[in-house]
Amino acid sequence: MTNEELQSLVKQISEQHFKKPFLHHAIFNGRLRTTGGRYLLSSHNIEINRKYLEEHGFSELEGIIKHELCHYHLHIEGKGYQHRDQDFKKLMKQVGAPRHCTPLQKVKKSSGKIYIYQCQDCAQIYERKRRVNTDRFVCGKCKGKLKQRKEYFSQND
């Protein structure tokens, strides 16, 4: 689905369920991580997380759009548009918008290399995700010189 198709879908849902026009822009935002969508107060635009369409399908996308349109129309009308407001709760119930969206499947990422350093004086071990400049940094316990022991790839937990 393109941004243009999303725009027309949002306009259609707004007319069908709210009986009011959607006069601003709706786009997909790939940077959204923990939310299905968001309504921007300053520009009145709506941003949608494309991953919800890909993972949960059209019905989930429709629910997210309804939820964001509740924020949109109430804010435009000067009514309570926040989650805690009665106007918002009432409108959500009227149009059948979900309070929360279904969580996305968590993709576990490999954390990559792990570097092991050991103090040459007190034998303190340090594990780091990033390389340490051993000429510049010393042991936090005794101020001794650090030496890199090994590096390995960690597994998913």
C-alpha positions in Angstrom: 0.0 0.0 0.0 1.3 3.4 -1.0 0.9 6.7 0.9 -1.7 7.8 -1.7 -3.7 4.6 -1.1 -3.4 5.2 2.7 -4.6 8.8 2.2 -7.7 7.7 0.3 -8.4 4.9 2.8 -8.3 7.4 5.7 -10.6 9.8 3.9 -13.0 7.0 3.2 -13.0 5.7 6.8 -13.5 9.3 8.0 -16.5 9.9 5.8 -18.0 6.4 6.5 -17.6 6.2 10.3 -17.4 9.8 11.4 -19.5 11.5 8.7 -16.8 14.2 8.5 -14.0 14.9 6.0 -10.4 14.3 6.7 -8.6 17.4 5.3 -5.0 16.7 6.1 -2.3 14.2 5.3 -1.9 10.5 6.3 1.4 8.8 5.6 3.4 5.8 6.6 6.2 6.5 9.0 8.9 3.8 9.1 10.5 5.3 12.2 7.5 4.4 14.4 8.5 1.4 16.7 6.2 1.0 19.6 2.9 2.4 18.3 0.5 1.7 15.5 0.0 5.3 14.6 0.1 8.9 15.9 -1.9 12.1 15.4 0.3 15.2 15.2 -1.3 18.1 17.0 0.7 20.8 15.3 0.0 19.8 11.7 -3.1 17.6 12.1 -1.5 14.9 10.1 -1.7 11.2 10.9 1.3 8.8 10.7 0.8 5.1 10.5 3.3 2.2 11.2 3.4 0.1 8.1 4.6 -3.0 10.1 1.1 -3.4 11.5 -0.4 -3.8 8.1 2.2 -6.3 7.0 2.0 -8.3 10.3 -1.6 -8.1 11.3 -3.5 -7.2 8.1 -6.1 -4.8 6.9 -8.5 -5.0 9.9 -5.8 -4.0 12.3 -4.8 -1.1 10.1 -8.4 0.0 9.9 -8.7 0.0 13.7 -5.5 2.1 14.0 -6.9 4.6 11.5 -10.2 4.9 13.4 -8.3 5.5 16.7 -6.2 8.2 15.2 -9.2 9.8 13.5 -10.9 10.0 16.9 -7.9 12.1 18.1 -8.1 14.1 14.9 -11.8 15.0 14.8 -12.1 15.7 18.6 -9.0 18.0 18.5 -10.3 19.9 15.4 -13.7 20.4 17.2 -12.0 21.6 20.4 -13.2 18.6 22.5 -11.3 16.3 24.8 -9.0 14.3 22.4 -6.7 12.6 24.9 -7.1 9.0 26.0 -8.3 9.9 29.5 -11.1 12.2 28.2 -14.8 11.1 28.2 -15.4 12.6 24.7 -12.6 10.4 23.4 -13.8 7.2 25.1 -17.4 7.9 23.9 -16.4 8.4 20.3 -14.1 5.4 20.3 -17.0 3.2 21.4 -19.3 4.7 18.8 -17.0 4.0 15.8 -15.6 0.7 17.2 -12.0 1.9 17.4 -9.6 -0.2 19.6 -8.0 1.3 22.7 -4.7 -0.4 21.9 -3.3 -2.1 18.9 -2.2 -5.7 18.8 1.6 -5.9 19.7 4.1 -6.6 17.0 6.1 -9.8 17.2 9.5 -8.9 18.8 12.4 -9.5 16.5 15.4 -10.5 18.5 18.6 -9.1 17.1 22.0 -10.7 17.5 23.9 -8.4 19.8 27.0 -9.0 17.7 30.6 -9.2 18.9 31.5 -9.2 22.6 35.0 -8.1 23.6 36.7 -9.5 26.7 39.3 -7.5 28.5 41.3 -8.4 31.6 43.3 -6.3 34.0 47.0 -7.4 34.1 47.3 -6.5 37.8 44.1 -7.7 39.5 42.7 -10.0 36.8 39.4 -8.2 36.8 37.3 -9.2 33.7 35.4 -6.7 31.6 32.9 -7.6 28.8 32.2 -4.8 26.3 30.0 -4.5 23.2 32.4 -1.9 21.8 36.2 -2.0 21.5 38.1 -0.3 24.2 41.3 1.7 23.6 43.7 -0.1 26.0 46.3 2.7 25.7 43.7 5.2 27.0 41.5 3.3 29.5 42.6 1.4 32.6 41.0 -1.0 35.2 38.3 0.7 37.2 39.2 -1.4 40.3 43.0 -0.9 40.6 44.0 1.4 37.7 46.0 -1.5 36.1 46.7 -1.9 32.4 44.0 -3.7 30.4 44.7 -6.5 27.8 42.2 -7.8 25.3 41.7 -11.6 25.9 39.3 -12.6 23.2 36.3 -11.6 21.1 33.3 -13.7 20.2 29.8 -13.5 18.7 27.1 -13.6 21.3 23.9 -15.7 20.8 20.3 -14.5 21.0 18.9 -14.9 24.5 
